[in-house]
Amino acid sequence: MKTLDAHLANYAAYHRDTRNIATHFVGIPMIVVSVAILLSKLTVLIVGWRFSAAAVVAAGASLFYLNLNRPIGILMSILMALSVWAGYAAAAQDTQTWLMLGVGGFVVGWIIQFVGHVFEGRKPAFVDDLTGLIIGPLFVACEALFMLGMCLELKAQIEAVVGPTRSGKISKPA
C-alpha cells in the first residue's frame, strides 16, 4: 500500500497552480457533500442493522484515511461524519430539494474542478488513477493544514517530489 506522502505527491503533481488548488477548496467539498446527500436516501442492511449508503461509503473512506495516517485520518473521519450529517439533513427534505442539492451540487462542484484544471493546464489526477477520487478530499484537508502551518514535514516531502506550488497570475495582454 502506498504511503500518505506518496499518495499526496502523486495527486499534487496534477495540482501545482494555486488557482487550481483554490477551486478544489470549493469543488471537492461540494462533491463530497453532494455524494453524501444522494447516498443518504439509499440504505443497506448490515448484520441486522440498517445504514445509509452514505454512512457505509464514509466509513470505508475513513478506514482508508486512518490506515494512511492516524491524526489526519481522525480529521478526515470527522469531515466524513459532517458530510454524512449534511447528507441526512438534505435527504430529509422533499424530493425536489434533495435532488437539487445532491445533483446540483455534484454538477457545480465538478464544473469548478474542471475550471481549476484549465488553469493548471493538466487533466485531473483521477483520469490516470481512480484513487485520485478518494485522495482529493485528503489533499484539500492537508493543504488547509499546510496553510495553518501544520504538517510542514509532510509538505516538504511532497514538494521534494513535485516541487512547490506556483502562483497562477493572469497575465495582461501587451
Beta strands, then each sheet from edge to edge (+ up, - down):
strand 1: 43-46
strand 2: 49-52
sheet 1: 1+ 2-
end
